[in-house]
Amino acid sequence: MNLLAKFLPYVQIIVSVILVTAILLQQSAAGMGGALGGDDSSAFHHTRRGFEKFLFYLSIVCAFLFAFLALLSIIIKAQI
């Protein structure tokens, strides 16, 4: 348990960097036309394919993993 408590912050940092990178690499669906009141092509359905789909699922997995690691960290610190 002590070994896990020692390495857990480093694992959280790595997961958080991956999560932030995956979120920032995703394309934004909101364009300048929609912000200025013009016609933005957001009325059409957009299907994620390839790398975009991979980044989407990676961000979901990393978010759940980060939340789990944070909860685990709280539980370990409460026992120590």
HELIX and SHEET records of a PDB file:
HELIX    1   1 ASN A    2  LEU A   25  1                                  24    
HELIX    2   2 MET A   32  ALA A   35  1                                   4    
HELIX    3   3 SER A   41  ALA A   43  5                                   3    
HELIX    4   4 PHE A   51  GLN A   79  1                                  29    
END                                                                             
